[in-house]
Amino acid sequence: QVQLVESGGGSVQAGGSLRLSCAASGRTFSSYSMGWFQQAPGKEREFVAGSRWTGVGIYYADYANSVKGRFTISRDNAKNTVYLQMNSLKPEDTAVYYCAASIPGSGPYNYWGQGTQVTVSS
């Protein structure tokens, strides 16, 4: 069982920045693929960014087109934490952001945090 706890959400004006953090339990965090998703009111949950474990000590980062060049995913395996640095925020980035984990052999993301609210005002 993997537990995920997000933090770092809040309110910011358009053009501002926030950094989200997600602390994970588990002894093998370095082998987890980690992702960030967003869910805006009335919309389905959507992929934002992922740090995918390739199995050879290398992580592949990918992003939704809407956040490329503005958001950066990173991880600190020593702290069992993944981050989402969000720059040049736009009102349309307003959503609840969820951290998710996929452990080796388990398929798609199947562990989720409780979410953290990000509100961007114009």
Buried (B, 14 or more C-beta within 10 A) or exposed (E): EBEBBBBBBEEBEEEBEBBBBBBBEBEEBEBBBBBBBBBBEEEEBEBBBBBBBEEEEEBEEEBBEEBEEBBBBBBEBEEBBBBBBBBEBBEEBBBBBBBBBBBEEEEEBEBBBEBBEBBBEE
